[in-house]
Amino acid sequence: MDRRSARRVCDHAALEVPLRRQPDGMGAVQRLSLRPGRHDLVLVRAARTAAGTEGMTIAMIDVLVVGAGFGRDFLHLYQSHPAVGAVGLVEPDALVRREVVDAYGLDGEYASLDDALTSGRWDAVHLLSPVRFHVEQTLAVLESGRSCASAVPMATSLDGIARVRDATASAAGCYMMMETALYQREYLHALHLRDSGALGRITYLSGAHMQDLDGFPPYWMGYAPMQYATHIVAPILGLANAHAESVACLGSGELLPSHRGDGSNPFPLETALFQLDGETPLAAQVTLSFFENARAYTEGFNVYGDMGALEWPSVEGERAVIYTAGPQDGARRGRPISRDEIDVPDRVDTLPPELRAYVRPGVYQPPGDRPTLPVHAWHGGSHPHLVREFVSAVTGGRESAIGAARAASITAPGIVAHHSALRGGRMLTIPRF
């Protein structure tokens, strides 16, 4: 029997799953019960011995993906993960839902999240719905006793952040904001450069997310750029090992009437200067634009130290640039600084073998005799890492690497930056959550 055919016997039963066999014949299974309303994890371990050797213990969970659009980029990862049993989908468009369910061979489908949460199934939910739904859907999932992963941002207001934070404090399940920038290959390599000493002391960080949203769904019209700053703020704060303490931000340009949406944001571009609170004083500059900027898509960061630097490719898909400073030899003014272009390596050692190939584009073979499907591997190969961390946090009964506190520290700076832009660039303090 295929492991994805495992089902709950009833609402009050632990998840029964078949034994997943290891290549050498050894195997083990862990039954995981995360019943809605429960405020604890019930782990019932069962191990089997083959050839006198105990196998690995694996906790199996069922995962529900909300939103077929972005969700397609994660379905194959959950289906391939050795600790995931059933995979279901919430999608309000019936035709799209049927197409995706059939293509992937999914184990459940719903027209609404409410229907799914009252079904008595699913241990964890991954929200890939439009931004305006993130807070309320996160609260609903956590209130149901399930674990919740949410696409960025956590919220678009400080009040929304506080509501999610408060909900996680008493939730049975864990929360994770699925910030791709913290697992993309460029960020992981930058961490390696920092930790190996190749950068020396960090002195400055910057980044930009520029994207033309013409033709996107109407809810993007008038969206305040800095309310979507997490893809740049997250790696900058991670590399600096700091919080954003204060910000001054300016809006630039003026949105055309066709791009203004509800009119609450007048700016097509916002650029901010953040003061960080690390061991040494650091400044970070962040720019975002979604409209009226003739710049090809870019979403990346630069980090500069006194011994080395890494710059994001100026054109998406090209090679990153590494600068290395040599010693001042007295023969000339300034230190010699070399410039090298590199193909940033993938880091797959932390991934289950079943997910490693998906850090790069390829194909996926769904269960059964279904046709293969393309794998795009967007966001620097980060998606398998996000799925691994979320599933590991749920099955381990622990806080995720991007739990409520860290998600808030990544999300709040952009929200406050937009407030600063609306006040003409006034320096504002960023609250801690």
N, C-alpha and C positions, 0 to 999 in steps of 0.2 A: 504494500500500500504506500502511495506517495505521501510524504510527511505533511504536505499541504492539505491532504484530505482529512486530517485530524479535526475533530469537532468536540465541542463541549457536550457532555451527556445531558446536563441541564444547567440552569442558572447557578445552582449551588454546588456544582461539582468542580473539582480541579481539572485543569486542562489535561486531557489524556492524549499522549502523542506516541507514535511508534518509535522504536529504537533507531537512532541514526547510526549506521554502521561505519566504522573507521576502515581505512584501506587495508589494515593488517588483520581485520576480523574482530578487533576489539571494539567495544562500544559501551555507551552508558546513556542514561537519560535522566533528566531532572524534571519533575512535574512542578509547574509554576501556577499558582492560583493568585490572580490579581482581581478579585471579584469587585464589581462596582460597589462603592460604599465601605469597603474594607479599609482600615487604616494601618494595616500591616501586610507584610509579604509572608506568604505561607510557602515555604520551600520544602518539598518532600523529595529527598534524594533517593534514587535507585541506581545501583551500579551493577554491572555484569562483568564477570571475569572470563576472559578467553585465554586459553593456553596459560592459565595461571597468572595472568597479568590484568590488573584492573584498568578499565578504559577511562576515557575522559568524561567528566560530568558536564552535560549541556542542558541549560535551561531553555525551554521552548516557550515562545510567546506568540500571540496573534497580533498583527499590526494592521490598522486601518489608515489608508491614505485619503486625505480630503482634497479634492481638486485634481481633475484629470490633466489639465494643461501642464503645469510644472510637475505634477505628480508622476507623469510618464518617465521623468528622469530618475525616479526613485523606486518604482515598482519592481524592476528587475533586481535591484539590490536587496530589497527585502525578501523577494522570492529566492534569491541565491544564498542568503545568510543562513548558516547552519543552525542558528538559534531561533529562527523564525518559522512558525508553522503556517497558519493561514494568513493570507493577505487579501484585504478587501478595499473597496473604493466607494467614496461618496462623490457624486457628480450630479448636479441638478439637470443637466442637459441629457435627456433620455437617449438620444441617438449617439452622442459622444460616449456616454456611459456604456452602452451596449457594445460599441466598437472596441473600447479599451478592455472591457471585461473579457470579451471573446478573444482578443489578440493576445492577452497575457494569461488567460486561463485563471482568472481570479476566483477567490473563494466566497465572495459576498459583494453585494452592491446595494447602494441606498441613494435615494434622491435628496436626502437631507441628513445633516449631522444629527439632528434630534432623533430621527428614525434609527440611526446606527447606535446611538448611546442608550436607547431603550430596548435594544435587541437582546441584551444579556450576553453579548459576545465582545471580543476585542479587549486586549490588555493595554494596548498603547495606540495612540492616535498621532499621526503626522499631518499637521495643517499646512497646506500649500494653497490656501485660498487668498483672495484679494486682501490687501493690507487692512482695509476698514473692518474686516471681520476678526482680526487676530485676537484682540483682547477678549471679546465676548465668547468666542469659540474656545479660547484657552481656558477661561473660567468654567465653561460648561464641561469641558473634558476633565479638568481637575476635580470639579465638584462630583463627577460621576465615579470617582475613585480610580481613574485610569491615569497612566503617564501621558505626557503631552510634549511633542516636539512641534515647534512653530517656525515657519519661515520668518525671515526678518521683514520689518523690525518688530520687536517685542510690542511696541505701542507707538502712537504718534503724539502722545501727550504725557506730561509728568504724572497726571492722575491715573492714566492707563497703566503706566509702569508700577505705580504704587498698588493698584488693584491686583495686578498679577503677582507682585511680590507677596502681598498679604495672603493671597490664595495658596501660594506654594508653601507657606509656613505651616499650614495644617493639612496639606494634601497627602493622600495615601501614595500617589504616584510621584514620579519625578518630572521636572520641567527642563526643557532644553531649547534654547534659541539656536536654530540651525544656521549659524554664521559661516558661510562658505569661505570667507577670507582667512579664517583661522586654520584652515586645513588645506588650502591650495599649495601646490608645490613650491611656488615662489616664497611664500611665507615660511614654510617649513625649512627651506634652504637659508633664508635670512636668519632664522633662529639658530641654525647650525653655525653660520658665520659669526653671529654674536657670541654664542656660547664657546666657540673655539678660540675667541680672541682676535679673529681676523678683522673685525671692524674697529677694535680698540674701544675707546670711550665714545659712546653715541653723543653727537652734538646737535643733530637736527633731523627731523622727519617731515615728510610731506606726502601728499597723495591727491589723486583726482579720480572722480567718477563722472565721465561725460558720455551722455547717451541721448540720441534723438528719439523722443517718444511720439513723434507724429505717427498717426495711424494706430496707436495703442488704444485699448478700451477707454471709454469716456471718463472713468474714475481716476485716470492719471492726469486729466487736464487740471492745471492749477496746482498740482502737487508741489509742496514746498521741498526744494531739493535737499535741504539739510535734514529733513525728517527721514531721509533714506541714506544717511551718512555712515551706517554701520560697516559697510564693506571697506571703507577707508579708515574709519576711526578704530575699528577692532585690531587690525594688524599694527597700526601705529602704537596704540596703548600696549599691545602685547610685547612688541619689541622693546619699548621703553620700560616695560614692567612698572607702569604708572597709571594713575587716574588723571582724567582731565579735570582741572581745578576751576578754570574760568575760561571765558571765550569772548572775543569781539568778532563780529561777523558783519559783512557788508553784502547787500544785494547789488546785482549789476544787470543793467538792461531793464526792459519792461515787456512783460508778456503781451502778446497780441490778444485781442478779445476772444479769438477762437481757442486760445490756450488757457484762459483764465479759470475755467471751471466755476467754482462758487465765489471766486473773487477774493478769497482770503489771503492769497499769496500773489504779489505783483511781480515777482522776480523769476526770470528764466535761469539765472545763475546766482549762486551764493558762494562766497569765499570767506573762510574763517581762520583765525589765528587762536590756537589753544595754548594755554599755560598748563604744563603737566607738573605733577607733584612728586616726581621720582627722587632718587638720592641726590641727583644734581639738577639744577634748573634747566628745563628743556621747553622749547617751543615747537609746535607742530602746525603746519599749514594744510588746510583741506579745502578743496574746491569741488563743487557739484553743479552740474547743469543737465537739464532734461529737454530744453526747447531752445530754438533760435540761436544755436551755436553750431557753426559749420565745422564740427570736429568729429572724426570717426570715433567709434566706441573705444573707450579706454576705462579701465577700472583697476587701479593699482597704486602702489606706494613706492617711496624712495626712502632709504635710510642711510645717513651719513655719519661716519665715525672719524676719529682722528687718525686711524690707520687704514681704513678701507670703507667702501660704500657699495651699495647695490641700488641700481636704478631699474625701474620697471621699463619694459620695451615701449618705445614711443609709438609703435604700431602693434596692434593686437596680433599675437601669433609669432612675432619676431623674437629674437634672443634677448635675454636680460644682459645688463652691462655691469661689470664689476670694476671698480677702481681700487688700486692698491698704492699706498704711499710708501716710498723708500726713504732712507735717511738723508738728511741734509748734509752734503759732503763738503760744503764750503767753497766748491768750485763755481757755483752758480746760485742765483737767488731762487728761493723756494725749493721744496722737495721734489724729486722726480715722482710723477704719478703715472702709473701704467693703466691702460684701458683694455679690458678683455670682454668679448662677448661670449656668453656661455649658454648651453642648453641646460636648463635647470633640471636636475635629476628628480625622478619620482621617489617617494618614500613609501614603500609598501610593506615593510617588515612588521608593522603593527596591525596589518589587515588580515582577516581570515583568508586562506588561500582562494576561497571561492569568489572573493571580491577583488582580488588584486588586478585582474586584467581590465577592470572597468575604470581605472584611473586614466585610461586613454580610449579614444574612439574605437569602436569595433562593432560586434554583433552579439545579440543575446538569443539563446534558444529557449523559448518558453516551454513549460511542461506540455507533454503530449506531442502530437504530430503537428503542432502549429508552425507557421512560417517563422523564420528568424526575424528579429527586429533590430533596427539600428541603435547603437549606443553612442551618444554624443560626447559625454564626459566634459560638460561645461565646468566653468569656475575652477580651472586649474587642477582638475582631478580630485576635487574635495569631497564629492558626494559619497563615495564609499567610506571615507573616514568619518563623515558625519553619521552615517547609518551605523557603523561599527560602534562609535561612542554612545549613541542613543540606546541601541540594543544592549550594550554592555552595562549601561547605567540602570536600565530597567531590570534586567535579569540579575544584576548584582545588588539591587535594592539600595543604590547609592545616589548621591547627587551627581548630576552630569557635569562635564567640564565647562559647559556654558549654561549654568543654572541661573536662577533669577537674579542673584546679586551681580554676577558678571555681565549678564545680558543687560541689566539696568545701567551698568557703568559704560557699556558700549553704545546704548541707545540714547540716554539722556543728553550727552554732549551735543548731538545734532539738533535735538528739540530746542535746547537752550540757545544754540547758535542761531536758529531761525528767529527766536524771540529777539535776539540782539539785532539781527538784520532789520526787523520791523521797527526797531527803536534807533535806527540810524547808526548802528555799530557800537552801541554802548557795551562796555565790558560788564559781563554778568557772571555770577558765581553758579557753578553747576552743582546741584545737590547730590548727596550720596544716598544710596538706598540700601 
